């Protein structure tokens, strides 16, 4: 059996993939274009991919291909109709990053809520050495306790964030983007109510026809001026020009993002103009990427290959 990783660098260079060697011949490519994939997949029995498009163009000549394993939960890059037509199975991985994405959600929130950038800069600029008080009160912050946390997308990650937010004393409300999600442990509200009542709004939803451009100028205008907005879902859920204007106009207090419409960040992204880290913090799509989460991801893929081939 031949196992080909088409974009192995998308999960980092620090993971040990040697266990796959016991399953067959393993070939690893750091990155592959659609055209390169067509050549590299030709004699593969298993493809392990992350972002590479899998369709007739990229695997049309892969006569031995039996299984495609996606190093992610999302599968928009798979032409499932073509795979079904060819009788090629596919697998994705769900739930591997729940803890780390929830953790990163709170990292973004607390960085902004407690004005960490301001206070860190204050101390490192040596202004604290010359202060007359032991406590510096110039940039006030508030407790998370008793705040309203509005969650957009109450899936596995959304529920974990809700659980932790409750431990901090928050009242949790949520909006179901599909209209089908009913979580009895939490209060479901309509979109306008979530926007107007929430002190924190965090997005944990998938990208689909219900969520594309959901968070736009109208949404920001309805939020509290003191609201903090967090997006660890998908970039295109947010209209970035509208978020830029909302932050510049003071329609909301701050935003923390781990996902963007175009990744890596493009030079024409309006958010790149905001240099004030008290107002905006953007991390480079790392919420999922703890060592533990990536290790779980690889172990799951290995298990899927073993199960499929009865190894």
N, C-alpha and C positions, 0 to 999 in steps of 0.2 A: 504494500500500500504506500502511496506517495501523498504526503501532506504538505501543502504549499501555503505559507503565510504571505499574503500579498502586500500587507502594509503593517509589518510587525512593529515599526517604530511608533505607531499611534498608541501603543500601550506602554511605551518606555523601554529603555535599554537595561533596566536594573532587574527585570524578572528572569527567573530561571525556567527556561522552556525545555530543559533537557529530558524531562519525563516523556515528551512526545517522541523522542528517539526510540523508545521501546515499542512504539506502535507501528513504526515503519520508517521509510526514508522521509526526511524532513528538509525542506528548502525554505529559507526565510529571505524575503525581500523587504527592505525598509519601507519603501513606498512604491506604488505602481499606478500608472495612468491606465485608462481604459484600454488603450492600444497595447501597452506593455502587458497588461493582464491577459490579453488574448493569446499572446505567445507563451507566457509563463504558466498558464492554466492548462495547456494542451494535454499534458499527460498526468494531471493531478486526479487523484481519487477523492481527496478532501481539500477544499479551500477554506482557509481561515482568514476572514476579512473584517475590516471595520467600516471604512468609508468608500471603498472601491465599488463602483456601479457593477452589479451583476445582471447581465442581460445577454441577448443574443450576440451583440458585438464583442463582449468581453469573454464569453465562454462558449461561443458557437462551435469552436473547434475542439472543445474539451470532451472528447469522446468517452473518457473513462470516469468522468465526474459523477459522483454519487451523493455527495453531501457538501453543503455550504454552511459554515458556522460563522455567525456574526458576533464580533467582540463588542456587543452593545445590546441595548434593549430595543432601540429603534431599528426598523427594517425598511425604511423608505427607499434605500438603494437597491433593493431586490426586486427584480421583475418576477413576481411570484407566478404570474400566468405562464410565463415562458418556462420557469422551473417546473411547474406542474406538467406542462406539455412534454417536457423532457424526462419527467419522472425523477427529477433530482430533489432530494429532501433538503430542507433548511432548518436551522436552529438559531435561536437568539438566546440571550441571557437576561432574565429579569430578577430584580431584587438584590443583586450583588452590591449595589452602591447605596442602599437605603441609609445606612448609618453615617457614611461619610458625607453624603449630600445634606442630610439633616444637620450634621455638625457644621458644615460650611455655611449653611443658612444662618446659623446663630453667630458664626464668626463674622460674617458680613454685618449682621444686625448690631452686634455689640461694638464693633469698630465704629459704626456711625452713631449709635445711640449714646455711647459714652464719650464721644469726641476724642477718640484715642489718637488720631493724627495730630490734633491741636496740642494735646498735653504732652505727647512724645516730642513734638517739635519744640515746645516750650522748655522742656528740661534739657534737651540736647543743644539748644541754642544758648544754654547757660544763663538764661533769664532767671531761673529758679535760684541760682546761687546768690543773686542780689535782691531777692524778694524779702519783704518784711514779715510775711505770714508763712506759716508752715503749710497752709492750704491755699491754693490758687483758685479763685472763684470766677474768673473772667468769662468762662464759657460753660454755662450751666447745662446739666443733663438731668434726666428723669429716670425713675424706676420703671422696670418692665411690669412689675406687679400691678394688677388691675387695669392694664391696657387691653384694648381690643385688638386681637390678631385675626386678620382676615386671610383665609387660605383659598387660593384659586387652584382647584384640582386636588380633590381629596382621595388620591390614590395611595399607594403604599408609602411613598415619601411624604406626601401631604399629611397622612395620618400620624406618621412618626413625629413630624414637626409639631403637629397639634398636641400630641401627647407631652412633648417637652415644654411647649409653650404653657400648657396648663400647670406644669410643675413650677413654673416661674410666676404663677398667679394670674395668667392672662384669661380673659374670656375669649374663647375661640368661636369664630363663625366661619362659614365656608360657602363658596359658590360652586355649583356643579356645572362645568362647562358643557357637559353632554346632556344634562337634565335627568340623567338616569342614576346618578350616584346618590344613594341615601344612607348616610351614616348616622345612626340613631344616637350615638354618643355626643354628637356635636350639632350645633344649630345651623341649619341650612337657610340661607337668605338669598334674595335676588341680587342681581349685579349692582344696582344702584345702592342698595342698603349696605352691601359689603364696602363699597367705595366711600360712602359718606360716614360710616360708623367706625371704620378701622383706623387704628393708630399705626399698625404695621400691616402691609399687604405683601404677601409672598406668593409667588407663582411656582407651581409644581406640576403644571399641566403639559400634556403632549401637544405637538403642533398638528392641527387639523383645521377643517373648514370652520369649526366653532371658535377656534382660538387665534387664528391668523389676524394680526392687527387689533386684537381685543383691547389691549391697553394703549389707548390713544389720547388725543387731546381732550376729548369729551370726558374720558375716564379721569385723567389727571385733574381736570377742573372741578370734579366732584369730590376729590379727596381732601382731607384736612390739610391745612398748610403745615401742620406739624408731622404729617405722615412720613414714614420711611417705607420705601418701595424696594422689594427684593425680587430678583428674577433668577432662579436656578432651573427653570424649565427649558424653554426654547427661545432663541433670540427673536424670531419673527412674530412672536406673540406681542411684542412691544414695538410701537412706532418710534424709532429712536430720535427722529427730529422732534416729535412731540414731547418726548421725555427731556430732551435738551432744553426746549423752550420752557417746560414746566419747572425745571430746576433753575434756569436763569431768571424766571419771573417770580420765583419763590412760591409757586403753587403747591409744591410739596417741599419737605425739609431736605430729604436726601434720598439717594438710591444706591443700592448695591447689586451689581450684576456679575454673573459668571458666564453668561451666554450672550452672543451678539447675532445680528442678522447675517453678517458675513464674518467668518472666522478663518484665519487670523483677522484681526481688526483692519479694516481698510482705511486708507489715508483720508477719505472723504467722509468718514463717520463723524457726524456732528458732535458726538460725545467726546471725541478726542480733544476738543477745544476746552473742555472743563478740566482745569488743573487743580482745583480745590478739592482735596481729599476728604474734607468735612462734608462736602456736598455729594460727591460721587466717588465710589470705589468700584473698579472693574478688575476681576481676576480672569486669567486666560483659560477658561473652560477647565478648571481643575477640581471642581466640587466632587467629581466622581473618582478622583485619581489617587486616593490614599493607597499605600502599599498593600494594605489588607484587602481593599476592594478589588484592586487589580489582580491580586493573587487568587481571590475567590473566583474572579472572572475566568482566569486561565484554567483553574481546577475544574470549573463547570464545563468549559469547552472540552477539556480532556475526557471528562466523564461522558459527555455526549457522543464523542467519537467511539469510545469503548462500547457504549450501549448500542450504538447503531450497527457496529460491526461484530457485536457479541464477543468482544475480546475480554 
